[in-house]
Amino acid sequence: MQALGGIQMSAFLAHPQVVGLAGFGPCLVAARYLDRVGRQRPYCKAHIERLRICREKDGFDEAAWRLTDKAICSTREVSLRGLPDRLVVECLYALSSRVDNGFKLRPECLRAPSTTGCAPTR
């Protein structure tokens, strides 16, 4: 605020030189949902923690893990990120058909049981 002459907060926020900082980009896990936490780290905070645990396993392949690890769960949201396009279309069509036939869908019924998130080694 010193660079703008000590103006009031409301004037500062409305000033044309005040802009938000760019994010660091998306997490590099294929099923990503969140943004990276810094320039040096290619993952979101949750995937950094999952990676730390998975790296302890023998034969861990980080490239395969990036492609196969699950999205981070968010309340009342189901992520189809990382799935092949055709499978996404088939899932959405099936869900739409169920709703058209009077079924109620709850997101918690659509989630797979949680696991450690570590991809199987090859």
Secondary structure, DSSP 8 states (H G I E B T S, - for coil): -GGGTS--HHHHHH-TT--------B-SSTT--SB-SSSS--S-HHHHHHHHHHTTSTT--HHHHHHH------TT----TTS-HHHHHHHHHHHHHHHHTT----GGGTS-----------
